[in-house]
Amino acid sequence: MNPTQEYLKLVTRRQFFRNCGTGLGTLALASLLNRNLLAAAADPGATTDPTLPRPPHFAPKAKNVIYLHMAGAPSQLDLLDHKPKLNELDGQRVPESLIQGERFAFIKGVPRVLGSPHSFARHGRSGQEISSALPHLAEIADDICIIRSMRTDQFNHAPAQLFVHTGSARLGRPSLGSWVSYGLGTECRDLPGFVVLVSGKNGPDGGTSLWGSGFLPTVHQGVQMRSKGDPVLFLSNPDGMDRALRRQTLDTLEMLNREAFQRVGDPEIVTRIAQFEMAYRMQASVPELMDLSREPASVHELYGSEPGKSGFANNCLLARRLVEKGVRFVQLYHWGWDSHGDIKENDLRYGMVDRCRETDRPAAALVKDLKQRGLLDQTLVIWGGEFGRTPMNEARNKDGWIGRDHHPHAFSIWMAGGGIKPGITYGSTDELGYFVAENPVHVHDLQATILHCLGLEHTKLTYRFQGRDFRLTDVHGEVVKGVLA
């Protein structure tokens, strides 16, 4: 028995460096534990492609997910949760009893109530109440379910985004898309099962960990694509290598990797083989996929997209094209919703309105387009941020700009498509929008519901790591049956 090979079966290189990243204390503790606790829950004899389709736990309502994350947390009180009382009390100090013991990111002292500068109206047969800042969303009021009773445990951007997308505020957990890829695999052999598209001036605060695979095999991590320039970085062949030579190289590498797997049993070797093959297939499939000029003018008019440019509109159109190809999970991030009111760009009357102009038309177009193509029934679409905004004006700089601080106790999202009841509003908040008053939906509940729509029981979708079974929802989460069709 070769002790080095036996050790490598227990601790992969990525796991080693991941533990190093959390501090030497973790390594010291690991040295005191049985090394079997560090083994990943992979079958050392399994040499098949880990992305192959797997059956769900029960019959699903949705086959694909498109998650539109508005990074920075849009103000629910100015978009989806109308509170006339705020305008009635605008400028008055909030009762100190309301904020006693509360922690805010920036608010100091006793803040004042801030009424919304935007009007609301009812739309569609369902009478959904939607802000004037979202005129295109109003057109699909009967197709969406608005949840006004979301709540989270986090109130700073990076940990809150991690919490929404990985179920934990700490780095290192698998993302929602990775869990879905792990649980269901992918029916598309020429594209990754989990694709990420980012727009706005910056990326999300949580960084690439928001689409990382954590301790799951790395083949399940999200692949970031770009709507301008090279669609996927480092995918093209270097000068001097044609497609035939690339094929010969990969065949040789696969033979060597399979020999290494038989000796070592490291599951990451199987992942490496699958990723090499996927990259080879993507060299042929991605250029056609990303060529938006193939779409008719009527589609570009619907989305507001422009071939050759980057932006949320192009990404929404790409999301539709991706699910048409069978991509299981498509994650969009659009930055710029942090409406503190500290500068004009973050003012509810200016910066937030700009974000609405950038995203409202494409998001509504996505739902319309999926519906007219018969894809909405099998595609779950989610729109939302990482937390809400306070009913009070932050008034950080006392310079006349208006904005709201971070607020974990209540926020709003909307959902549409596969498995979701259309044309309803679920949950409510108190008259100031400060706390949830009816049908609270925790972030873990949302995650459990998304998995349920895909035919996955969140308590059964587990992966054994470091001696225990982990899951996306940890030990929490209940399916929100009131929003299910």
URNORSUL-V480896 format. One record per residue. N is the residue number from 1. SS is DSSP state (2 for helix, 1 for strand, 0 for the rest). PHI is phi in radians with two decimals (NA if undefined). Layout:
N/SS/PHI, N/SS/PHI
This chain:
1/0/NA, 2/0/-1.53, 3/2/-1.10, 4/2/-1.14, 5/2/-1.14, 6/2/-1.11, 7/2/-1.16, 8/2/-1.12, 9/2/-1.16, 10/2/-1.67, 11/0/-2.25, 12/0/-1.41, 13/2/-1.06, 14/2/-1.14, 15/2/-1.11, 16/2/-1.06, 17/2/-1.23, 18/2/-1.11, 19/2/-1.18, 20/2/-1.04, 21/2/-1.13, 22/0/-1.66, 23/0/2.00, 24/2/-1.19, 25/2/-1.07, 26/2/-1.11, 27/2/-1.14, 28/2/-1.09, 29/2/-1.14, 30/2/-1.08, 31/2/-1.18, 32/2/-1.54, 33/0/-1.69, 34/0/-1.09, 35/2/-1.10, 36/2/-1.12, 37/2/-1.19, 38/2/-1.60, 39/0/-1.29, 40/0/-1.35, 41/0/-1.50, 42/0/-1.98, 43/0/-1.38, 44/0/-1.04, 45/0/-1.58, 46/0/-1.43, 47/0/-2.12, 48/0/-1.43, 49/0/-1.11, 50/0/-1.23, 51/0/-1.68, 52/0/-1.05, 53/0/-1.03, 54/0/-2.21, 55/0/-1.24, 56/0/-1.29, 57/0/-1.25, 58/0/-2.72, 59/0/-1.04, 60/0/-1.48, 61/0/-1.65, 62/0/-2.15, 63/0/-1.85, 64/1/-2.37, 65/1/-2.28, 66/1/-2.12, 67/1/-1.88, 68/1/-1.74, 69/1/-1.69, 70/1/-1.62, 71/1/-1.19, 72/0/2.02, 73/0/1.38, 74/0/-1.15, 75/0/-1.36, 76/2/-1.12, 77/2/-1.30, 78/2/-1.97, 79/0/-2.26, 80/0/-2.27, 81/0/-2.24, 82/0/-1.23, 83/0/-2.27, 84/2/-0.98, 85/2/-1.09, 86/2/-1.13, 87/2/-1.23, 88/2/-1.16, 89/0/-1.78, 90/0/-0.90, 91/0/1.55, 92/0/-1.51, 93/1/-1.18, 94/0/-1.32, 95/0/-1.05, 96/2/-1.05, 97/2/-1.12, 98/2/-1.20, 99/2/-1.90, 100/0/-1.07, 101/0/1.37, 102/0/-1.38, 103/0/-1.94, 104/0/-2.10, 105/0/-1.25, 106/0/-2.39, 107/0/-1.08, 108/0/-2.12, 109/0/1.19, 110/0/-1.78, 111/0/-1.39, 112/1/-1.92, 113/1/-1.09, 114/0/-2.15, 115/0/-1.29, 116/0/-1.36, 117/0/-1.40, 118/0/-1.99, 119/0/-1.55, 120/1/-2.17, 121/1/-2.60, 122/1/-1.58, 123/1/-2.39, 124/0/1.25, 125/0/-1.13, 126/0/-1.35, 127/0/1.26, 128/1/-1.09, 129/1/-1.58, 130/1/-2.34, 131/1/-1.20, 132/0/-1.14, 133/0/-1.31, 134/0/-2.19, 135/2/-1.15, 136/2/-1.33, 137/2/-1.08, 138/2/-1.02, 139/2/-1.23, 140/0/-1.99, 141/2/-0.96, 142/2/-1.42, 143/2/-1.79, 144/1/-2.01, 145/1/-1.98, 146/1/-1.66, 147/1/-1.80, 148/1/-1.78, 149/1/-2.11, 150/1/-1.22, 151/1/-2.61, 152/0/-2.44, 153/0/-1.70, 154/0/-2.09, 155/0/-2.32, 156/0/-2.06, 157/2/-1.03, 158/2/-1.04, 159/2/-1.11, 160/2/-1.21, 161/2/-1.16, 162/2/-1.05, 163/2/-1.11, 164/2/-1.14, 165/2/-1.74, 166/2/-2.23, 167/0/1.44, 168/0/-2.52, 169/0/-1.41, 170/0/-1.75, 171/0/-1.18, 172/0/1.90, 173/0/-1.61, 174/0/-1.17, 175/0/-1.41, 176/2/-0.96, 177/2/-1.09, 178/2/-1.19, 179/2/-1.08, 180/2/-1.14, 181/2/-1.09, 182/2/-1.13, 183/2/-1.34, 184/2/-2.08, 185/0/1.16, 186/0/-2.46, 187/0/-1.54, 188/0/-1.65, 189/0/-1.57, 190/0/-1.84, 191/0/-2.43, 192/0/-1.12, 193/0/-1.33, 194/1/-2.42, 195/1/-2.11, 196/1/-2.12, 197/1/-2.24, 198/1/-2.10, 199/1/-2.43, 200/0/1.75, 201/0/-1.18, 202/0/-2.38, 203/0/-1.47, 204/0/-1.16, 205/0/-1.08, 206/0/-1.29, 207/2/1.18, 208/2/-1.21, 209/2/-1.10, 210/2/-1.17, 211/2/-2.19, 212/0/-1.36, 213/0/-1.70, 214/0/0.99, 215/0/-1.56, 216/0/-1.26, 217/0/-0.91, 218/2/-1.17, 219/2/-1.10, 220/2/-1.60, 221/0/-1.27, 222/0/-1.24, 223/1/-1.85, 224/1/-1.41, 225/1/-1.98, 226/0/-2.19, 227/0/-1.52, 228/0/-2.46, 229/0/1.37, 230/0/-1.09, 231/0/-1.03, 232/0/-2.30, 233/0/-1.12, 234/0/1.16, 235/0/-1.58, 236/0/-1.25, 237/0/-1.21, 238/0/-1.26, 239/0/-1.00, 240/0/1.63, 241/0/-2.08, 242/0/-1.67, 243/2/-1.18, 244/2/-1.15, 245/2/-1.14, 246/2/-1.05, 247/2/-1.10, 248/2/-1.09, 249/2/-1.10, 250/2/-1.16, 251/2/-1.09, 252/2/-1.16, 253/2/-1.09, 254/2/-1.11, 255/2/-1.07, 256/2/-1.18, 257/2/-1.16, 258/2/-1.19, 259/2/-1.11, 260/2/-1.12, 261/2/-1.12, 262/2/-1.11, 263/2/-1.39, 264/2/-1.78, 265/0/1.35, 266/0/-1.32, 267/2/-1.08, 268/2/-1.17, 269/2/-1.19, 270/2/-1.12, 271/2/-1.03, 272/2/-1.08, 273/2/-1.04, 274/2/-1.09, 275/2/-1.23, 276/2/-1.05, 277/2/-1.16, 278/2/-1.09, 279/2/-1.05, 280/2/-1.11, 281/2/-1.19, 282/2/-1.15, 283/2/-1.01, 284/2/-1.64, 285/2/-1.52, 286/2/-1.20, 287/2/-0.97, 288/2/-1.16, 289/2/-1.05, 290/2/-1.45, 291/0/-1.43, 292/2/-1.27, 293/2/-1.16, 294/2/-1.28, 295/0/-1.37, 296/0/-1.20, 297/2/-1.04, 298/2/-1.11, 299/2/-1.23, 300/2/-1.11, 301/2/-1.14, 302/2/-1.11, 303/2/-1.49, 304/0/1.37, 305/0/-1.51, 306/0/-2.40, 307/0/-0.95, 308/0/1.57, 309/0/-1.95, 310/0/-1.78, 311/0/2.73, 312/2/-1.14, 313/2/-1.09, 314/2/-1.08, 315/2/-1.19, 316/2/-1.13, 317/2/-1.13, 318/2/-1.10, 319/2/-1.05, 320/2/-1.10, 321/2/-1.12, 322/2/-1.17, 323/2/-1.22, 324/2/-1.06, 325/0/-1.41, 326/0/1.75, 327/0/-1.14, 328/0/-1.26, 329/1/-2.40, 330/1/-2.09, 331/1/-1.99, 332/1/-1.92, 333/1/-2.14, 334/1/-2.26, 335/1/-1.51, 336/0/2.10, 337/0/-1.70, 338/0/-1.49, 339/0/-1.47, 340/0/-1.36, 341/0/1.37, 342/0/-1.47, 343/0/-2.47, 344/2/-1.04, 345/2/-1.05, 346/2/-1.89, 347/0/-1.49, 348/0/-1.11, 349/0/-1.63, 350/0/-2.20, 351/2/-1.00, 352/2/-1.12, 353/2/-1.13, 354/2/-1.08, 355/2/-1.10, 356/2/-1.12, 357/2/-1.10, 358/2/-1.28, 359/2/-2.03, 360/2/-1.10, 361/2/-1.09, 362/2/-1.12, 363/2/-1.13, 364/2/-1.16, 365/2/-1.09, 366/2/-1.03, 367/2/-1.13, 368/2/-1.05, 369/2/-1.15, 370/2/-1.05, 371/2/-1.14, 372/2/-1.23, 373/0/-1.65, 374/0/1.30, 375/0/-1.79, 376/2/-1.17, 377/2/-1.11, 378/2/-1.93, 379/1/-2.12, 380/1/-1.61, 381/1/-1.95, 382/1/-2.20, 383/1/-2.23, 384/1/3.00, 385/0/-1.97, 386/0/-1.67, 387/0/-2.86, 388/1/-1.85, 389/1/-2.21, 390/1/-1.24, 391/1/-1.26, 392/1/-1.80, 393/1/-1.30, 394/0/-1.19, 395/0/0.86, 396/0/-1.18, 397/0/-1.85, 398/0/0.97, 399/0/-1.99, 400/0/1.72, 401/0/-1.27, 402/0/-2.08, 403/0/-2.95, 404/1/-2.23, 405/1/-1.43, 406/1/-1.13, 407/1/-2.56, 408/0/-1.50, 409/0/-1.35, 410/0/-2.81, 411/1/-2.73, 412/1/-2.17, 413/1/-2.40, 414/1/-2.29, 415/1/-2.30, 416/1/-2.70, 417/1/1.68, 418/0/-0.83, 419/0/1.56, 420/1/-1.85, 421/0/-1.27, 422/0/-1.47, 423/0/1.23, 424/1/-2.22, 425/1/-1.98, 426/1/-2.02, 427/0/1.37, 428/1/-2.71, 429/1/-2.06, 430/0/-1.21, 431/0/-1.14, 432/0/-1.75, 433/0/1.31, 434/0/-1.53, 435/0/-2.14, 436/1/-1.20, 437/1/-1.83, 438/1/-2.60, 439/0/0.93, 440/0/-1.10, 441/1/-2.19, 442/1/-1.35, 443/2/-0.94, 444/2/-1.12, 445/2/-1.16, 446/2/-1.08, 447/2/-1.07, 448/2/-1.09, 449/2/-1.23, 450/2/-1.06, 451/2/-1.09, 452/2/-1.06, 453/2/-1.08, 454/0/-1.58, 455/0/1.46, 456/0/-1.96, 457/0/-1.48, 458/0/-1.10, 459/0/-1.37, 460/0/-1.79, 461/0/-1.46, 462/0/-2.23, 463/1/-2.51, 464/1/-1.46, 465/1/-2.61, 466/0/0.90, 467/0/1.59, 468/1/-2.54, 469/1/-1.48, 470/1/-1.74, 471/0/-2.53, 472/0/-1.01, 473/0/-1.59, 474/0/0.99, 475/0/-1.96, 476/0/-2.09, 477/0/1.64, 478/0/-2.32, 479/0/-1.11, 480/0/-1.48, 481/2/-1.19, 482/2/-1.19, 483/2/-1.80, 484/1/-1.45, 485/0/-1.28
